[in-house]
Amino acid sequence: MGFTGVNPNPYPDPLMEECPVPHPQSHTHARECRLMHNRGPGTGLHKLPGPDPAGAGNTPLFRDGHSVSVRYCALVLRVIADAISQTRVRVWPGVCILNNSLTRAAVCLLARLMTIAAVVAGMAAIPARAQQLGSEQPDNYIWLGDIHGEKPMAWVKEENARTAAVIENESHFAPLQAEALKVLESPDRLPDPEFRNGVVYNTWQDAEHVRGIVRRTTLKDYLTADPRWETVLDYDALSKAENESWVGHGFTCLQPDEELCLAQLSAGGEDASILREMDLKTGKFVEGGFVLPRGKQTVAWVDKDTLLVSRDWGTGTMSEAGYPITVRQWKRGQPLQSAKEVFRGDVTDNGYGNNPRVFIDGQGHRAVTVQRNLSTFAHENYLLLPGGARKLGLPLKARLSGLLSGQLLVTLDEDWTPEGQTNKISQGSVVSLDLGAVEKDPARLKPVVVFAPTAQEFEEFYGTTKNHMILATLDHVQQRVYVYTMGSEGNWARKAISVPANLTIGSGTLSHTDDRFFMGMEGFLTPPSLWLGDAGDGSFDLVKSQKAQFDASGDVVEQLEATSKDGTKIPYFVVHRKDMRYDGSNPTLLTAYGGFQVPYTPSYDPVDGKLWLEHGGVYVVANIRGGGEFGPAWHEAGLKTHRQRIYDDFYAVARDLVTRQITSSRRLGIVGASNGGLLMGVEFTQHPEMWNAVVIQLPLLDMLGYEHLSAGASWVDEYGSVSVPEERAFLASISPYNQLKPDVHYPEPLIFTTTKDDRVGPVHARKFAARLEEFHKPFLYDEIIEGGHGEGADKKQEARTDAEYYTYLMMKLMN
């Protein structure tokens, strides 16, 4: 059982999925994956206390608080915008040219009205930067939204071929692809363990097992140098037998034995999956067992014959964002459509679905719950009791995260003063609630503070063993780990675990049948090492170490600091040669994420090391606002119309690198995926002179249309909504698709996406590239079919994608 984390949600960040699908992959994506791996109950590391990246639905066109004049002008502007789409207008002082049948006087009057309306609305509702930069261009590329259509796919194939002719004919490409595949399939990798009923399981991919196998061994045998593995499920064999490109999404198992499980299978790596019941003890699918058709769905076991299922049940059961809002109880042998409804939300619940969760602790206590995701960060939590669903009196930015010794564990992402009390509990705290008391009175809660943040130290993730809680924190982006134990008087005692310095946790798993746990520790230049701990006696010992997969003997890591536009100090890591010259000549790759409270911590990436550091490159990770490095407030500082701070932070780090003469604009490249892809798009349009290479991966780019593309409506609390005039104006001001200009010189970007990405979708990337093409700007574009929201469905696909990235970067940044 993995760390239950604070976001038990099947779809972590808008942008990232569980590591098995499509991660861990390569460089930036692998790192982002490790940060967000498996944040729901089930398996693997649940790293991040951050909110589940879900989003609010479309808010009303006119919100309370906006004056009538602003509403009127917004309406006038919308009408005028519709007119503009039918009429070509150019206006200069004293000159009015319009191709239409209107008189010259009428045309000029219309133009003046447009100007007046824009000024009035802008002064009333638009931030200063949005007044300066906001623009909305006609959307001529809606046709590319027909994702599998003949015409769009013909366009994709043409652009792919053009890019392949450039990249794959470069002398670097084939050697880089071979190097990437070698480290991705290396037999020297540590097999990440998963505890299940005292047995160690592992999912493994290599040259022989392209899609991977699920295998197991005893703990004693696992600790040896060469464990004897037993294969439980072979994804390659299953794909061949069923003529389907299956990718494993992991298992959801019945606790505490965790032998009856639902295997999640995805066609090509998309988020949607089918679920099949499997008996891990026999290694076979259960004949006549539970089977759920393809869909975006979550499931929780109540007992061996009962499931709680959240999925598409028909009309009115899916949110505007495309996630399920209705939970039903399904009994073994019962037709699926006859399952009994136990909870129903609303179609405007635009988080990542309303999800059932069942918590069971080592003492046998059980809490059957539903998390109703109203929006990206707002949640209602319910207990399913014999009398029906009862809402808990928690604030909206709070999540149930585990159960230990009869205590519900809750993470707070906002300050909270419980009903009937006067003491405020600060955001970023972890509190406990007595389950028995909660069942009696769900509204009036009496929390006990387990962990409270400080000015520098913030909770990162936690999980439970049979009798203890393991909690990890970041102290100025440095790793700390503690064991918490519930005392007989209801108080919590804490002991620190001594972890290696300058390393962070990259993986982990905990046992619910005893107090043992594994943690994988790693750093930028330090290969993963596996440590076995016992929360009962406090032991924490090194048991396995991975061989180095690239030569880091001449490298060093520094943590530096830049000053953003508003004076905020932004820390960042620089990985470089010890003998690096400070003359601005070093090829440098800068990355960040900056969203959804996701912290970006040091991790070992052999692809980065082999394909970039070994070739003399400098690697930089910026801990910009929007992330979770310094708790919820660090994230909230960049929400919605405050998002420009995130982009200013990233630019400040880039300027600092140049000021320190680590690099120069000629040698500086940037890379980011998903929300990080949006970051790259904004930096590309706001500071085109600053970069000589820009890799834009799986991005959001059309911020005026994102709410209606794939799962976009689930991220409104992060980005804002076009239905709110002020937010629309800001989104227009930063939307890369809308901010492209025909008279600006841009560097030639590499844009990457996948056809089967059913989270962000390929449409953003397609439209952005098409507009660059319209403006006769150079670009490279690659859209692979499989991989979902990732770089490929297997390591061979990932290696090719990595080679493409680094070939491009060498072309642009190295001699």
ChimeraX attribute file (.defattr): number of C-alpha atoms within 10 A of each C-alpha:
attribute: neighborCount
match mode: 1-to-1
recipient: residues
	/A:1	27
	/A:2	31
	/A:3	33
	/A:4	29
	/A:5	30
	/A:6	31
	/A:7	29
	/A:8	25
	/A:9	27
	/A:10	22
	/A:11	27
	/A:12	27
	/A:13	30
	/A:14	24
	/A:15	27
	/A:16	30
	/A:17	29
	/A:18	28
	/A:19	24
	/A:20	24
	/A:21	29
	/A:22	30
	/A:23	27
	/A:24	25
	/A:25	29
	/A:26	23
	/A:27	21
	/A:28	21
	/A:29	24
	/A:30	24
	/A:31	22
	/A:32	30
	/A:33	27
	/A:34	27
	/A:35	28
	/A:36	28
	/A:37	32
	/A:38	32
	/A:39	32
	/A:40	27
	/A:41	27
	/A:42	24
	/A:43	25
	/A:44	27
	/A:45	33
	/A:46	31
	/A:47	31
	/A:48	29
	/A:49	30
	/A:50	31
	/A:51	28
	/A:52	33
	/A:53	28
	/A:54	34
	/A:55	32
	/A:56	29
	/A:57	25
	/A:58	20
	/A:59	14
	/A:60	11
	/A:61	14
	/A:62	17
	/A:63	12
	/A:64	8
	/A:65	6
	/A:66	14
	/A:67	12
	/A:68	11
	/A:69	13
	/A:70	20
	/A:71	19
	/A:72	14
	/A:73	21
	/A:74	23
	/A:75	17
	/A:76	17
	/A:77	18
	/A:78	12
	/A:79	11
	/A:80	18
	/A:81	16
	/A:82	12
	/A:83	12
	/A:84	12
	/A:85	12
	/A:86	11
	/A:87	12
	/A:88	11
	/A:89	16
	/A:90	10
	/A:91	14
	/A:92	8
	/A:93	5
	/A:94	6
	/A:95	8
	/A:96	17
	/A:97	14
	/A:98	16
	/A:99	11
	/A:100	12
	/A:101	8
	/A:102	11
	/A:103	10
	/A:104	13
	/A:105	10
	/A:106	11
	/A:107	19
	/A:108	19
	/A:109	13
	/A:110	15
	/A:111	20
	/A:112	14
	/A:113	15
	/A:114	16
	/A:115	13
	/A:116	13
	/A:117	20
	/A:118	17
	/A:119	14
	/A:120	15
	/A:121	23
	/A:122	22
	/A:123	12
	/A:124	17
	/A:125	22
	/A:126	22
	/A:127	18
	/A:128	12
	/A:129	14
	/A:130	22
	/A:131	19
	/A:132	11
	/A:133	15
	/A:134	21
	/A:135	17
	/A:136	16
	/A:137	13
	/A:138	10
	/A:139	15
	/A:140	11
	/A:141	14
	/A:142	11
	/A:143	13
	/A:144	21
	/A:145	17
	/A:146	12
	/A:147	16
	/A:148	12
	/A:149	11
	/A:150	10
	/A:151	12
	/A:152	18
	/A:153	16
	/A:154	12
	/A:155	13
	/A:156	19
	/A:157	15
	/A:158	14
	/A:159	20
	/A:160	17
	/A:161	13
	/A:162	14
	/A:163	18
	/A:164	16
	/A:165	11
	/A:166	13
	/A:167	21
	/A:168	17
	/A:169	12
	/A:170	15
	/A:171	10
	/A:172	18
	/A:173	21
	/A:174	17
	/A:175	13
	/A:176	23
	/A:177	23
	/A:178	15
	/A:179	18
	/A:180	27
	/A:181	22
	/A:182	20
	/A:183	22
	/A:184	26
	/A:185	19
	/A:186	15
	/A:187	15
	/A:188	13
	/A:189	17
	/A:190	17
	/A:191	16
	/A:192	18
	/A:193	28
	/A:194	26
	/A:195	26
	/A:196	24
	/A:197	16
	/A:198	17
	/A:199	15
	/A:200	21
	/A:201	23
	/A:202	17
	/A:203	21
	/A:204	20
	/A:205	20
	/A:206	19
	/A:207	15
	/A:208	10
	/A:209	16
	/A:210	18
	/A:211	25
	/A:212	23
	/A:213	22
	/A:214	20
	/A:215	19
	/A:216	24
	/A:217	19
	/A:218	16
	/A:219	15
	/A:220	10
	/A:221	14
	/A:222	20
	/A:223	13
	/A:224	11
	/A:225	9
	/A:226	8
	/A:227	14
	/A:228	13
	/A:229	16
	/A:230	14
	/A:231	15
	/A:232	20
	/A:233	20
	/A:234	18
	/A:235	21
	/A:236	18
	/A:237	15
	/A:238	15
	/A:239	15
	/A:240	11
	/A:241	9
	/A:242	9
	/A:243	9
	/A:244	13
	/A:245	18
	/A:246	23
	/A:247	28
	/A:248	26
	/A:249	24
	/A:250	22
	/A:251	19
	/A:252	24
	/A:253	26
	/A:254	19
	/A:255	23
	/A:256	16
	/A:257	13
	/A:258	19
	/A:259	18
	/A:260	21
	/A:261	25
	/A:262	27
	/A:263	23
	/A:264	20
	/A:265	24
	/A:266	25
	/A:267	21
	/A:268	25
	/A:269	31
	/A:270	27
	/A:271	27
	/A:272	19
	/A:273	24
	/A:274	18
	/A:275	23
	/A:276	19
	/A:277	22
	/A:278	25
	/A:279	19
	/A:280	22
	/A:281	10
	/A:282	11
	/A:283	15
	/A:284	12
	/A:285	19
	/A:286	17
	/A:287	10
	/A:288	9
	/A:289	15
	/A:290	22
	/A:291	16
	/A:292	18
	/A:293	14
	/A:294	17
	/A:295	17
	/A:296	22
	/A:297	26
	/A:298	24
	/A:299	23
	/A:300	25
	/A:301	24
	/A:302	22
	/A:303	12
	/A:304	13
	/A:305	12
	/A:306	15
	/A:307	21
	/A:308	28
	/A:309	28
	/A:310	28
	/A:311	25
	/A:312	21
	/A:313	18
	/A:314	10
	/A:315	6
	/A:316	15
	/A:317	20
	/A:318	25
	/A:319	25
	/A:320	24
	/A:321	28
	/A:322	22
	/A:323	27
	/A:324	32
	/A:325	31
	/A:326	27
	/A:327	29
	/A:328	22
	/A:329	21
	/A:330	22
	/A:331	19
	/A:332	14
	/A:333	11
	/A:334	10
	/A:335	9
	/A:336	18
	/A:337	10
	/A:338	11
	/A:339	18
	/A:340	14
	/A:341	15
	/A:342	15
	/A:343	21
	/A:344	17
	/A:345	19
	/A:346	17
	/A:347	20
	/A:348	21
	/A:349	30
	/A:350	34
	/A:351	36
	/A:352	34
	/A:353	34
	/A:354	33
	/A:355	28
	/A:356	29
	/A:357	27
	/A:358	22
	/A:359	22
	/A:360	21
	/A:361	23
	/A:362	21
	/A:363	14
	/A:364	12
	/A:365	15
	/A:366	17
	/A:367	22
	/A:368	18
	/A:369	22
	/A:370	27
	/A:371	21
	/A:372	27
	/A:373	29
	/A:374	28
	/A:375	27
	/A:376	28
	/A:377	25
	/A:378	23
	/A:379	25
	/A:380	20
	/A:381	23
	/A:382	22
	/A:383	21
	/A:384	20
	/A:385	12
	/A:386	7
	/A:387	6
	/A:388	11
	/A:389	17
	/A:390	19
	/A:391	18
	/A:392	17
	/A:393	18
	/A:394	24
	/A:395	18
	/A:396	19
	/A:397	18
	/A:398	26
	/A:399	27
	/A:400	29
	/A:401	27
	/A:402	28
	/A:403	29
	/A:404	27
	/A:405	22
	/A:406	20
	/A:407	23
	/A:408	22
	/A:409	26
	/A:410	22
	/A:411	28
	/A:412	26
	/A:413	25
	/A:414	17
	/A:415	15
	/A:416	19
	/A:417	15
	/A:418	18
	/A:419	12
	/A:420	9
	/A:421	10
	/A:422	9
	/A:423	9
	/A:424	10
	/A:425	19
	/A:426	17
	/A:427	19
	/A:428	26
	/A:429	23
	/A:430	28
	/A:431	20
	/A:432	27
	/A:433	19
	/A:434	19
	/A:435	20
	/A:436	14
	/A:437	13
	/A:438	19
	/A:439	15
	/A:440	9
	/A:441	15
	/A:442	18
	/A:443	15
	/A:444	16
	/A:445	19
	/A:446	19
	/A:447	19
	/A:448	17
	/A:449	17
	/A:450	19
	/A:451	18
	/A:452	16
	/A:453	18
	/A:454	14
	/A:455	9
	/A:456	14
	/A:457	20
	/A:458	25
	/A:459	29
	/A:460	28
	/A:461	25
	/A:462	28
	/A:463	29
	/A:464	32
	/A:465	26
	/A:466	22
	/A:467	19
	/A:468	22
	/A:469	25
	/A:470	23
	/A:471	23
	/A:472	23
	/A:473	24
	/A:474	23
	/A:475	18
	/A:476	13
	/A:477	23
	/A:478	16
	/A:479	21
	/A:480	23
	/A:481	19
	/A:482	20
	/A:483	21
	/A:484	19
	/A:485	21
	/A:486	19
	/A:487	10
	/A:488	7
	/A:489	6
	/A:490	13
	/A:491	12
	/A:492	16
	/A:493	12
	/A:494	15
	/A:495	13
	/A:496	14
	/A:497	18
	/A:498	12
	/A:499	18
	/A:500	11
	/A:501	11
	/A:502	15
	/A:503	24
	/A:504	26
	/A:505	25
	/A:506	24
	/A:507	25
	/A:508	26
	/A:509	28
	/A:510	32
	/A:511	26
	/A:512	26
	/A:513	20
	/A:514	17
	/A:515	21
	/A:516	24
	/A:517	26
	/A:518	24
	/A:519	25
	/A:520	24
	/A:521	26
	/A:522	24
	/A:523	20
	/A:524	25
	/A:525	23
	/A:526	20
	/A:527	23
	/A:528	27
	/A:529	21
	/A:530	24
	/A:531	19
	/A:532	20
	/A:533	20
	/A:534	19
	/A:535	26
	/A:536	15
	/A:537	9
	/A:538	16
	/A:539	13
	/A:540	18
	/A:541	14
	/A:542	14
	/A:543	15
	/A:544	18
	/A:545	18
	/A:546	16
	/A:547	15
	/A:548	17
	/A:549	21
	/A:550	18
	/A:551	13
	/A:552	19
	/A:553	9
	/A:554	12
	/A:555	18
	/A:556	15
	/A:557	18
	/A:558	11
	/A:559	13
	/A:560	15
	/A:561	18
	/A:562	21
	/A:563	17
	/A:564	21
	/A:565	13
	/A:566	9
	/A:567	9
	/A:568	14
	/A:569	17
	/A:570	18
	/A:571	19
	/A:572	23
	/A:573	19
	/A:574	21
	/A:575	22
	/A:576	23
	/A:577	19
	/A:578	11
	/A:579	9
	/A:580	16
	/A:581	12
	/A:582	14
	/A:583	12
	/A:584	19
	/A:585	19
	/A:586	23
	/A:587	26
	/A:588	32
	/A:589	25
	/A:590	22
	/A:591	26
	/A:592	28
	/A:593	30
	/A:594	30
	/A:595	30
	/A:596	32
	/A:597	28
	/A:598	29
	/A:599	30
	/A:600	23
	/A:601	26
	/A:602	23
	/A:603	24
	/A:604	23
	/A:605	27
	/A:606	24
	/A:607	27
	/A:608	21
	/A:609	26
	/A:610	19
	/A:611	25
	/A:612	22
	/A:613	24
	/A:614	17
	/A:615	12
	/A:616	17
	/A:617	24
	/A:618	23
	/A:619	22
	/A:620	23
	/A:621	22
	/A:622	27
	/A:623	29
	/A:624	33
	/A:625	32
	/A:626	30
	/A:627	26
	/A:628	30
	/A:629	31
	/A:630	27
	/A:631	29
	/A:632	24
	/A:633	18
	/A:634	18
	/A:635	26
	/A:636	20
	/A:637	17
	/A:638	24
	/A:639	21
	/A:640	19
	/A:641	22
	/A:642	16
	/A:643	23
	/A:644	18
	/A:645	20
	/A:646	25
	/A:647	23
	/A:648	19
	/A:649	27
	/A:650	28
	/A:651	22
	/A:652	21
	/A:653	26
	/A:654	26
	/A:655	19
	/A:656	18
	/A:657	24
	/A:658	20
	/A:659	13
	/A:660	12
	/A:661	15
	/A:662	23
	/A:663	25
	/A:664	23
	/A:665	21
	/A:666	19
	/A:667	25
	/A:668	28
	/A:669	27
	/A:670	26
	/A:671	24
	/A:672	26
	/A:673	28
	/A:674	28
	/A:675	24
	/A:676	25
	/A:677	28
	/A:678	26
	/A:679	28
	/A:680	30
	/A:681	32
	/A:682	22
	/A:683	22
	/A:684	26
	/A:685	21
	/A:686	19
	/A:687	11
	/A:688	19
	/A:689	15
	/A:690	22
	/A:691	23
	/A:692	21
	/A:693	28
	/A:694	30
	/A:695	26
	/A:696	28
	/A:697	29
	/A:698	31
	/A:699	28
	/A:700	31
	/A:701	30
	/A:702	25
	/A:703	25
	/A:704	25
	/A:705	19
	/A:706	24
	/A:707	25
	/A:708	13
	/A:709	20
	/A:710	18
	/A:711	24
	/A:712	26
	/A:713	31
	/A:714	37
	/A:715	29
	/A:716	26
	/A:717	23
	/A:718	25
	/A:719	28
	/A:720	26
	/A:721	30
	/A:722	23
	/A:723	16
	/A:724	19
	/A:725	24
	/A:726	23
	/A:727	22
	/A:728	23
	/A:729	27
	/A:730	31
	/A:731	27
	/A:732	23
	/A:733	26
	/A:734	30
	/A:735	26
	/A:736	26
	/A:737	28
	/A:738	23
	/A:739	22
	/A:740	22
	/A:741	16
	/A:742	13
	/A:743	9
	/A:744	12
	/A:745	12
	/A:746	23
	/A:747	20
	/A:748	20
	/A:749	27
	/A:750	22
	/A:751	23
	/A:752	26
	/A:753	31
	/A:754	25
	/A:755	21
	/A:756	25
	/A:757	24
	/A:758	18
	/A:759	25
	/A:760	27
	/A:761	26
	/A:762	27
	/A:763	29
	/A:764	24
	/A:765	28
	/A:766	26
	/A:767	21
	/A:768	22
	/A:769	22
	/A:770	20
	/A:771	19
	/A:772	19
	/A:773	12
	/A:774	11
	/A:775	14
	/A:776	11
	/A:777	20
	/A:778	14
	/A:779	18
	/A:780	19
	/A:781	23
	/A:782	24
	/A:783	21
	/A:784	21
	/A:785	15
	/A:786	24
	/A:787	27
	/A:788	32
	/A:789	33
	/A:790	32
	/A:791	32
	/A:792	26
	/A:793	30
	/A:794	26
	/A:795	28
	/A:796	21
	/A:797	18
	/A:798	24
	/A:799	26
	/A:800	20
	/A:801	21
	/A:802	25
	/A:803	25
	/A:804	25
	/A:805	24
	/A:806	21
	/A:807	25
	/A:808	25
	/A:809	27
	/A:810	21
	/A:811	13
	/A:812	21
	/A:813	21
	/A:814	17
	/A:815	7
